[in-house]
Amino acid sequence: MPILENTEANLQYKISQYFSPSDLSVTWHKKEKNGNMTHLPKYSSKYKPNTSISQVQPDNTYSCTTSLLITPTLPDDQGSEFICRVEHPSLGTPIERSTGPLQVCACPRNQDPIQWYLTDRREAVLFLHLYTFYPKYIAIKWTCSCERLLTSEDHWETNSNSTFNMTSNCRVPSEHMIHPNPTFKVIWKHDGTMTDPELREVSLIDTDFPWRPEVTELSNPVLLFGRLVTVECDISNFFPKNLTVMWFVKERGSQGYVPVDLMKPYKSVISQLQYSDSGYSCTASVEFNPSSFSSHHGVMFMCKVKHPSLEHPIERITKPLFITLAPVVTDSVKLNPCESEFVLCSVRLEKFFPKNINLTWTFGENKNILYTPKKTLLVDDKVESFGVISECKIPWNQLKFPVRVTWEHESMAEPQSEELLGPDFPWCPQIEALDTPYLILNTECKIQCRISGYFPKDLTVNWFKEEEESRQPVPVTNGIKIPQPQRQPDNTYSCTASLYFTPTQMDHRLVFICKVRHPSLKEPKEERIGPLKIVELLGVPHIDSLDTSMLNGKYKIECRISGYSPKGLKVTWMKKSKRKYECVTKDHKYNIPDIVHERQSDNTFSCTASLSYKPKNEGSEFICRVEHPSLDQPIEKHIRPLQLQQQLPDTSE
């Protein structure tokens, strides 16, 4: 007799055709599989016997109903018999009725949904779990929406209460998953506990399908003019691998999206599929080279992803993408002195887009700029880009290093900067000693140093002398002359520091030191002049003659000078034209050979100074000017060679 486990069952018998109901005795007994007999008391908690009150029948006999209410379990009741025993004075021996060995059955329970699983063989498997059923045999069948029977494997396990669990797994071929809205069914029926089969159904579009594509947002790259750019998204955790990705583009000024495959210069790409226990993954992208502001500035892209698990495609759209050009430093940070002891700091950036750019200047550790920089915007129509010159004026005494300019532009992920590390001031004074080959005994002499290229104009000059014996610098305080500095075209300053003194015999091989202090110098800078010789003045120069000649179409003027000592003679050629004096220098027009001093028998010197040129302007007057330590004033000789052209013999033949 089959009954369901843990389900109440009522075992019942009818007793009739007896008299004297008070003498009727009804008892229930349980006979175990091993033969042991157990009496079931009236008030048993698990087994509940009950006998109704006897009822008189039309023939004056009595009848009643006796029952046993049980909730069977497999371990306790499987194969047991339940016996009803009736005793009455009218019976010689008690009457017994037996249920026979009970067959306890358990209905399979399905408490988990059908589960999906991926294998390392890139196959999908469906799992169905059925629990605590008895007997073991159960019929199960898997099918797909194309009405094909799918193969499955069933695995059983025995529970401690003698029931069974079963797992049925079904491998789903990939070709069955790519049909429109594919569904998969499983049907099972258990003999003895189920009159009708049960069914479960799953589909790829179910909300709990585990391998629906996950699509990231599209990247929104900055478009750099003329450089390949990629818009992409990652697609992951999908199965099967049948994925369709479509790209669309909406160019500037367009009304709608157009497939990129119909447009140039766009190219769509899908990377190679990667497989893991969570499904396939890939990267979908579209590439192009921004080349036109009119089309690509503000371009938008849309990506649509289709998959058998999706009722509707997944869409991702970029923001408008704008072309940018990163600034290029064409002139690095420069410092230039300017008016009123200010320093002009400047930098030049070019070839950037769009035009909005922010530049800030900092000096040393000072992050707060008190002086507003000037920004000059430049426009390059040829390449549709912009440039900028940023300038900042700052008093020289507030200039600290490093000087740094920082700019921010939407083409850059982070600000960039350019800096000038130092020195503290780039305009250090340059000292040049003017030629002083010797000193003339008992004659006032002038020692000079030209100091140039410095800024600001705050300059301190000190003179020192070193005597031959001690070689210790001694400050010189008299005879010093330092004129006001002169502003040069580059806004730096220059001056000539002079020292006047009259040497004696004690000053032989004297060394003079010009020491300069300036804000640009950490240490004073000095120039040494000497040791200088003391010479005795022996002769005063005089100009013997001034001769002219013509050779090969060139005039030659020769000036004979003699009777001078020492030989520190300086000759300068001057030209006077239209009442204006002009110093003649050696160049492609005028040839002025170097002077050669010749010692004479009386220990004086003589030389010949010459000037050659091709005449072009009538009426020019040439002057030979001679300077010598023995002269208070230069001496001069004048000649008009062009007026003498007709009187001079031509020696060209």
Summary of the structure (lengths in Angstrom):
residues: 653
radius of gyration: 59.6
end to end distance: 157.0
largest distance: 193.3
contacts: 1869
relative contact order: 0.06
helix: 5%
strand: 52%
